[in-house]
């Protein structure tokens, strides 16, 4: 299942992490929510294959440890989402569609 393209309407902000919003629900370690707003990563489906980190030309993502999460024990965190240039490479390379960039929401609905 892909990230919810309407997460801003369907979820509430429950926390802040590294300067970006966390959209709930969150019940660690199994449920971690969606991190970021302009560049959003659904931590609950992220497999941590690293394609987004490798392909992002402006280093939006950083690894963050998520011990005990059933999908993977680290996630691609959009820690530098303000650097995003809307190239959509991360959206294109994510094998599980865990990433959404604000500009891609209209085209994915």
N, C-alpha and C positions, 0 to 999 in steps of 0.2 A: 504494500500500500504506500502510495506517494505522500509527500507532505501535503497538508491541507492548504490549498491556495488561498483560502479565506480564513486563515488562522486568526487574523486580527479581529475578525467579527465573531469567531467561534470559541475563542479562548480568552483568558484574562492574564494580564501581567502579574506574575506571582513573585518575581525576584529580579535582581540585576546581577550580571556576572561579567567581569572584565569590561565594564562600561557599556554593555548592551542588555536589552531586556530578555527575560526568560518568561515564556508563555506556558502556563500550566495546562494540565495538572503535573505536579512534580511529587513523586514519592520515592525518594532514593532508596536503594540504588537501581530499582527496576524501571521507574518512570522518571525521565529527565526533562521532558517537555521540548519546546522549540526555542532555540537560542538565536537572538538577533531579530531585526525587523527588516531593514533594507535587504540584507543578506541573511536569510533565515535557514537554520539547519535543524531538522527534526532529529534530535539526539536519540529518540527511541527507535528509529529505523536506520540510522547511520551505521555502516559496516566498517568504517575506518580503513577503506582500501587505499586512501591517500591520493586519489586522482585529482581531487580539487586542490590539494596543497601543491601538487606537482605542476598543475596547469595554470593556476592563478598567476597572472603577470604582475600583480601588485601586492601579493602576499597578504591577502585578506585573512587566511586561515592559519591557526596554530593548533597543535595537538594539545588536548587536555585529557588527563586521566579520569576514567570513570569506572573504578573498580567495582565489580559485582554486577555490572549491567549485562543482561543476557545476550545482546547483539555483539558488543565489543567492549573492551576495557579501556578504550580511548576514543575520542571523538574529534572531528574537525570543527573547531570552535571559530566562529566568525569574529575573532577578537579585534580585527582591524577593518570592520565593515565600512567605516568611513572612507577607506581607500578604494572601494569598489568603483570600477569604471563601466559597469553594466555590460561587460563583454559576453556574459552568459556561458563562458567556458565551464565553470563549475557545474552549472545546471546541466549542460550537455554531457559531461563526463561521469556524473554520479550514477552508478549502476542501479541504485534503488530509488532514485528521485527524491532524495532526502533534503535537497537544497532548492530554495526558491529565492530569486532576486526580484525585488519590487517590480521591475519592468517586465518580468516574465509572467506575472500573474494574469494579465488580461489574455495572453495567448494560450495559457494552459487550461483555462476554464472550459 
